[in-house]
Amino acid sequence: MVFTKEDQRKEITIFACAVFEVRLEHPAGTGYMWQIVELDQTRLRVLESTEIPLKQGRSAGGPLLKTWKIKAVKMGQTDLEILLYRPWEGPAKAVDSLQVKIQIR
């Protein structure tokens, strides 16, 4: 399973022990970064986090793809919130977000 911005505010059902990906694009060189701000670590565990350029060669301002591989580790319901903000400005100054409700069975 892969979640993107199109899944904003959706309720998603997955099975315990399943691994899913979240993929979000953002421009390089702006200081903005996608950051997970709400993660119930008793139910979800980040296995891997990567960021790759979407164009050949890393050009200033070119799009980047941030990807997380996340494992559902315990049954129940939880929220996943990821915000796009500059670390020095903090989450209150986020310019974009992905929020999903996850039901783990």
N, C-alpha and C positions, 0 to 999 in steps of 0.2 A: 504494500500500500504506500502511496505517495500523497502527501498533503501539500497544497500550495495556497496562495492567496485566494483562490476560488473557493476554498473551504472555510472562509471566514465565518465565524459564528455558527458553524454546523455542529450537530451532535453526531458523533462517530462511534460505531461499535466495533471493537476488535477483541480477539481472544488473548487470554493470558499466555505469555511466552512468545507472542507474535512480535516481530520487528517491523517497524514502519519508518518511513523517511519523511522529513519536512524539508521542502526546497523553496527558498525565497531569494529573489534577485534584489540587488541594490547597486547604485553607482559607486565606483571606486573613486578615491581621492577627495571625497566630501567629508570624511570623518564619521559618517553615519554607519552604524553596524547593527545587524540583527542580534538581539540578546534575549535568551530565555529568561523571563522575569518571574514566572510562576510555574513550578514543576514539583509535583508531589512525588518525592523520591521514594516513598514507600510503594508507589504504584508504577512509576515510570523511571527508567534509567537511560541516560544518554550513553550510548556505546561509542559513538564517533561523531566528530564535528569537522567539516572541511569547508574550504572556500576556494573556488576556482574561477578564473576569468572565462567569460563566455565568448570572447573574441580571441583570435590568434594574437599572441604577443600581448603583454599587459600594457594597455594604453591608459593614460590618465583620464579618469572619468568614465572609462569603459565599464560595462556591466559585469558584476560578479555574481556567482551563485553560491549562497550559503546553504549547506546541507547538514542535517543532523540525522543520525540513525538512532532510533529510540526503541527500547524494548519495554513491553508491558509486562510487569513482573508480579502484579497482584490484582485479583478481581476487585471490582468496585467502580465508582465514578470519580473522575477528576477533571480538572481544567488544565489546559496548556495555553500559556500566554507568552507570545514573543513580540518584542517591540523593536522598532527601528529608531535609534537615537544615537547621538554623539555621547560617548562615555563621560566626557567632562561636563555635559549639560544635564545628564541624568534622565531617568525614565519619564519624569514629568514633562519633558520637552519632546517626547516621541512624536514622529511625523507619520508613522504608519504602524499597523499592528496585525497580528494574526491571533485570534482567540478561538479555540475549539473546546467543546465539551466531549470527553472521551469516556465511554462506557466499556469497561473491561470485563469480559465474561470468561 
